[in-house]
Amino acid sequence: MAKVLIATEKPFAAAAVQGIKEIIEKAGFEIALLEKYTEKAQLLAAVADVDAIIIRSDKIDAEVMDAAKQLKIVVRAGAGYDNVDLEAATARKIVVMNTPGQNANAVAELVLGLLVFTVRNFYNGKSGSELMGKKLGILAFGNVGRNVARIAKGFGMEVAAYDAYCPAEVIEAAGVKAAKNQEELFKTCDIVSLHIPATAETKQSINKALVGQMKKGAILINTARKEVINEPELIELMAEREDIKYITDIMPDADAEFKKFEGRYFSTPKKMGAQTAEANINAGLAAANQIVGFIKDGITKFQVNK
């Protein structure tokens, strides 16, 4: 009998845990639960005899994999998977998956909520501006980017996007203008929303030279990964240009420095994109179904390592 571990330092909602249990047990598998653990040693002990692990932002590195002698699959309930060592997993023939799209609407709604909050001067009582008629640039047109575009058009915004891996005709078919490159996107948009993953190619890529091309009064919003921001350069740019705002749901390492730009910077206390009851449940159930599909039928549709 396959054994599946839910290992979540920050637990799923109770309804999600119950749903996952029902899917796993219906498949004839055993379920184990490790929540709110405080030491890595607890995780190492819990994985000793499991075939599959469902995680959220929990780190699964080579040490964890070596402690899990029977491990065949890790599913990250969410879109990002940089908390899993893909190279180590591939070397040990462990499949790693994510659950793309399950959190997409939640993140997209947060983007527009943060933008309303920003253009209304953080609700400080002073006159602000409207989103209608503003040009929004979306960097990466995946599940989240497409949902951001859908909602932004409802606000009456003009929407453009650039994605190095998504054909221009696909972007245009969604009623969104396809920018030729990311430089064009930053130059022509009033607001740029980041939805790129943290990869060797993208880390530190949002820098002074790129953001500095934005229009006067520009807003940069990041609900992707903090690693894509070159924080020292963005701080330098914001010191030079008093018109630029930076909004994020991933607190920067240099949060104290950014806070000096009063009225032009805001960060949520912790990452909030997927923090809705619906997204929490959707991602957890998707993870459970993917594990069942993999163990029973070898389905690897959402595998992110090769």
ABEGO torsion letter per residue (X at the ends): XBBBBBBBABBBBAAAAAAAAAAAAAAGBBBBBBBGBABAAAAAAAAAABABBBBBABBBBAAAAAABAABABBBBBEABAAABBAAAAAAAGBBBBBBBGAAAAAAAAAAAAAAAAAAAGGGAGBBBBBABGBBBBBBEBBAAAAAAAAAAAAAGBBBBBBBAABBAAAAAAAGBBBBABAAAAAAABABBBBABBBBAAABGABBAAAAAABBBGBBBBBABBAAABBAAAAAAAAAABAABBBBBABBBAAAAAAAABBGABBBBABBAAABBAAAAAAAAAAAAAAAAAAAAAGBAAABABX
